[in-house]
Amino acid sequence: MARLLKQAEAKRLGLPGRTSLEPVSGEIGSHVSFRIATIAAAKPGDNKRGPHSHRDFEECIYVLSGQGTMHSESGEHPVRPGDTLLVPAGEKHMTVNTGTEPLVLLCFFPVGDVSAGTTEFPSF
């Protein structure tokens, strides 16, 4: 059965350095998850967050708006609206806002429970 899920009803996640909404996950009976992550423009004195990795699954990131750079173990990737990033399972990565407007990302995961397979790190 198809379902309409409203962004206003999405679960809010307390993840470091970003605002994340999770409208789809195993909590609603799905076998996949997606998140809408918003990373604010950096301000002087802001603490930098560390990378994270997903142990057993890939992450696919689509850039909705803003600009930034994804830092990963395999290199740096500047991103703009319309770009898609595919991060392999186990690779440490983080995306930072390099612009003046919020960086908004749609993040897709092929699992219902992202947090169970995710590890946050203090730095690379």
Secondary structure, DSSP 8 states (H G I E B T S, - for coil): ------GGGSEEE--TTSEEEEEESGGGT-SSEEEEEEE----TT------EEESS--EEEEEEES-EEEEETTEEEEE-TT-EEEE-TT--EEEEE-SSS-EEEEEEESSS-SGGGEEE-S--
